[in-house]
Amino acid sequence: MRKPRLFALAAAGLAAVLSFNTSAAQKNSFDVCWTIYAGWMPWEYGAAKGIVDKWAKKYGIEIKVTQLNDYVESINQYTAGQFDGCTMTNMDALTIPAAGGVDSTALIIGDFSNGNDGVVVKGEGKTLADLKDMPINLVELSVSHYLLARALERADLSEKDVQVVNTSDADIAAAFNTAEVQAVTTWNPMLAEIKAKPGTSLVFDSSKVPGEIMDMMVVNTRTLEDNPALGKALTGAWFEIVALMHAGNAESAAALEHMAKASGTDLAGYQAQLAATRLFQSPADALSFVTSPKLPATMDKVANFSFRHGLLGEGAKDASAVGMSFAKDVVTGDKGNVKLRFDPTYVQLAADGKL
């Protein structure tokens, strides 16, 4: 699962004083990391079954795929230059490596949350309006916090109208069982456990803001520029694995069983999480998303939330502090400080059958 990103400012400060990002060069061995979440299990499968190795060898390189147990720590290590690539959400890519000065590229947007994140209130028949003056337990400064802010907007409320209670993802399901907790915002599998309890109302979920909570493979831009083979191998491997997941045959079933077990659940549990995940099934599908004019607008929303919560760094004067580039030469934010790039180059190659 995506664990909380509570230490973005510390990571940003660390990155700002390091110079590793200025000296990337051509090489033939790379390291990428990932953490357990429904949309990132294909990387584990690809590593275990040799698919990543196959694509790496095609381009004359080696790629080591490492699982880390702590989501924030994985991004911190990527930011510090210990990994060439890392799985993370779009918000975390902006607020940790990019805000910290590490030029990063969203190589593959693999999916977006389409119900995997939600707001649950105790009591039947509750609505968003009932959140007013209510304490809401969530992982502060996480995508759950972002989702709550978007939910409140729909009800003409703001964060000033509620009380955010910081609660770790490990504790949130148990906390919901106590009398003190009235509402939570969280993600699967905790969300599924909580909303299944009798006498609860799911008042908002990420399907109401489609495309805003993205799960990505992010790579160091300088490394990618100097080593396009890395981008080609990772992209080729990813879409081979995703195609297998949707093949509907015995091999596909075995792959899904493998991913379920590796993620700590059974097949039914994993499929339930995938059902709330808009996993792009083909390069053309992913390309359509990353080249959409909606993407820059979405990231502007994310940047505004991040700035309001102090996640763009101490020197940020407004939400445009970190520049972001997109398809068709679109740039938002500070054009002199572009640090997060949604580059469709490699997905386009996959869509064109040129990998």
N, C-alpha and C positions, 0 to 999 in steps of 0.2 A: 504494500500500500504506500501511498505518498505520505511520508511522515512530515511533521510541521517544519516550517522554515522560520525558526525563531532568531537566528543569529546572522541575518543578512548584513547588518551594519558592521559587525565584527569582521565578517568575511570581506566586505567591501574595503574596510580599512586595511586589512591584510594585503589585499590585491594591489591597493594603491601604492604600496611601498615596495612591491616586488617588480623585477624587471624581466622576468622570464618570458613575457609575451612579446618582447621586442627582438627575440633572437631565434625564432623558429627557422628551420632549414629542412632541406630534403632529407628524408630518412626512410628506413624500410621496416621499422617495427613501431607499433602503436599500442596504446592502452586506452580502453574505454570502460566506463563503469555504469552500473545500473542498480536499482533497488526494486524490491518486490512491489508490484502494482499490476493490475489486470492488463493494462495496455503496454507494459514493458516485459511481460513474460516471454514474448517472442525472442528477445535477446538471449535469455537463458536457454531456450530451446535451440536457437541457432548455434550457440556456443557448444552445447552438449552434443548435438548431432552433427557437428562438423560443417554446417552450412556457412558460417562465418569464415572458417578456415578455407573452404573451397573458393569463396569469392576473393579472399585475401590473396591466395596463391595465383588466382587468375591475373591479378595485377602486380604480382611479384613482391608482395609485402606480407607481414605478419601482423595479426590483430589479436591482442589478448583481451578477453571480455571478463571483467571482474565484478562479482556481486558484492556490494557493501550493505551492511545491515542498517545503517543510519542515513536517511535521505539527506538531511542537511549536511552531514559530514561528507557525503559523496560530492555535493556541489562545492563545498569548501575546498576539498582536495583538488577537484577540477580547476577551481579558481586559482589555487596555488600552483598549478602547473604539473600536478602529479599524474593527471590523466589528460589525454588528448580530446576526449569526448565524454559526455555524461548525460544520462536521462534526467529531465527536469520539466517542470511546468513552465509555461510562457511567463507567468508573473515572477517566478523565481529566477528565470534566465535574465530578466530585466533588473531585478533588485539585488542579485548577488554578484555574478561575474560582470555583467554589463555596467552596473552602477559602480562596481569596484575598479573599472578601467580595463577589464579584460574583453577585448574585441571577440565576440562570439557569434557563431552562425547556427541558426536553427536548420540543420541539415535535413531532418525528416520530422514533419508534424505527423505523428502516427495516428492520433485520434483526438477527439475532444470528449469531455464528460457530458453525457446526455441523460443524466439522472443518477449518476454515481455520487453526486454531492447533493445534500438537501437540508432543509430546516424542519424540525419536528417539534410540535408543541403538545404537551399533555392535555387531554380532553378531546372529546369528539366534536366534529363540526367547527373546529377553530379555523381562522383565516389569518392572513398577514396582518390585518388591522389589530388583531389580538396581541401582537408583539409589543405594542406601545407600553412603555414603563415596565417591561418585563426583563429580568436577568436572562441572558442567553449564554450558555456555556459553549465554548468553541476553542480551537487552537488559534490564539491571537496571532495576527499578521500572516496567517496562512491563506490558502485559496478558500477555505471555509469563511474566513473573515471577509474576503472579497465577495463571496456569494451572498453573505448576509447583507452587505452594503447594497448590492444590486436588488435584493429582495425588498429591503426597506424603501428603496426608490419607487418600487411598484406600488407601495402602499402610501406614498406621499409622506414617508417618515424618513428620519435620518438616524445616524448612530447616536446622536444626542438624545433620542427618544427611547433608547434601550440601555441596558447595562451589560457590557461585554465581560464575561467571566472567563479568564484564561484557564483552559483545562487541557491536559495532554490527551493525545489520541488514545493512549493506552488506558486512560481512566474514564473516558467520556461515556462509554456504555454503562459502566457500573454507577457513575454519577447520576445518570438518568433514572436509576432505580431509587434514588434518595428523594425525600420529600422536598428538599431545598431546591432541587433543579426543576425548572418549569419548561425549559426549551433548550434545544441543542442544535448546532449546525455542525455536520460532520460528513464523512465520506464512507463508501463501502470498504470493508464489510461491516463496519460499526453501524452505518446507516440502516442497512437491512435488518440488523438485529434490533435496533431501537424502534423502527417504524412497524415492526411486526408485533410489538407489544400491544395488548388491548387498551383501548381508550386513548389513542394517540391520533394526531393529525399531521400529515405531511403537508405543510402550507406552502412550500416552495422547493423546487429542485433545479438542477442545472439544465434540465431540458427546456426551461423557460428562458434561458440565456444561451442558446446553442452557439457553440464555437468560441466561447469566451474562456473556458478552462481547458487549455491544450496540454497534451503530453508529447514531449519532443525528445529527439536525440540532438544534443547541442555539441558542437565541436569548436575548437579554437580556430578562429578565422585565419590567423597567420599560418598555422599548421596546415589548414586545408588549402590555402592558396599555394603553398610550397609543395603540397603532396595531394594532388587531385585523386590519386589512386585510393586514398583513404575514403574520400567521399563516394567514389564509384563502388568500392567493395562493400561499404556499409549499406548503401542504398540498394544495391543489387541483392544482398543477403536479406535485408528487411522485407522486400517485396516478394521474394521467393517464399519466405516463411509465412507471410500473411496470406498469400495465395493458397498455400497448403492448408492453412487453418479453415479456409472457406471452400475447400474442394469437395466436401461432402462424401468422402470415401473412407475406407478403413484407415488409411494412413493419416487422414485428417483427424479422425476420431482419436487415434493413438497420440497424435501431437497435442490435442486438447487435453487428453488425460494426463499427459506428461506435464503440461503447463499448470494444470490444476494442482497436481501433487506438489510440484515445485513451489507453488505459491501458498501452500499450506491449507488447501481446501479440497473438496471433491469436485467431480465434473459438474454436477448440478450447481454448486456454489460458484464455480468459475464462470459457467455459462450465464448465470444470473448477473454477474458483474459485467461480462461482455455485452449483455443485452442493454445495459445502461451506459455503454461506451460506444461512441460513434467511431469505430475503427475503420480507417480508410482501406477498402479492400483491393484497390488497384492504384498504380501510379497515376493514372488519369484522374481518379477520384481525389487523391491527395493534391495533385497539381491544381485542380479546380479550386480547392480550398485555399492554398497558399498564394494563388494569384488573384483571389477575389478582392475587389475594392473594399469589402467589409473588414478585411484583416487589419489595415492601418487604423480604422475607426475603433475596432475592438481594442487594439493595443493602446490607443489614446485613453480609453476608459481605464485600462489597467495602470497606465502611467499616472493618471490623475489620482486614483486610489492610493498608489504607492507613494506619491508625493505627500498626500494628506497625512500619511502615517509615518513619514520620515524615513522611507525606505530607499530613497534615491541618493542618500549621502548628505553629510552636513553642509556641503557647499551648494546643494541644489536650491536654486532660487524659485523654481517653478516646475511644473510637470514636464516641461520640455528639456530638462537638463541633460538627459541621455538621448542621443539621436538614434533612430531606428530606420533601417532601409528595408524596402519591400520590392516586389516585382514591378516591372515597368518604370524603374528609376524613381519610384516614390520614396521620399524621405520625410519623416516627421521628427519633431524635436530639433535639437541642436545639430545642424549639418556639419559643424566642426568637431563634433564629439559623437560620431556614430559608433556605437559599441554593440548593437544587436541587429543582426541581419537575417531576414527571412528570404533566403536565396533559393529560388526554385530550380537552379541549374541542374542539379543531379537528379531530382525527381523528373525533370523534363527529359533527361537522357533515358531514364527508365521508361517513361511513357512512350518515347519514340523508339524503344527497342534497341537502344544503342549502348547498353551496358554489357 
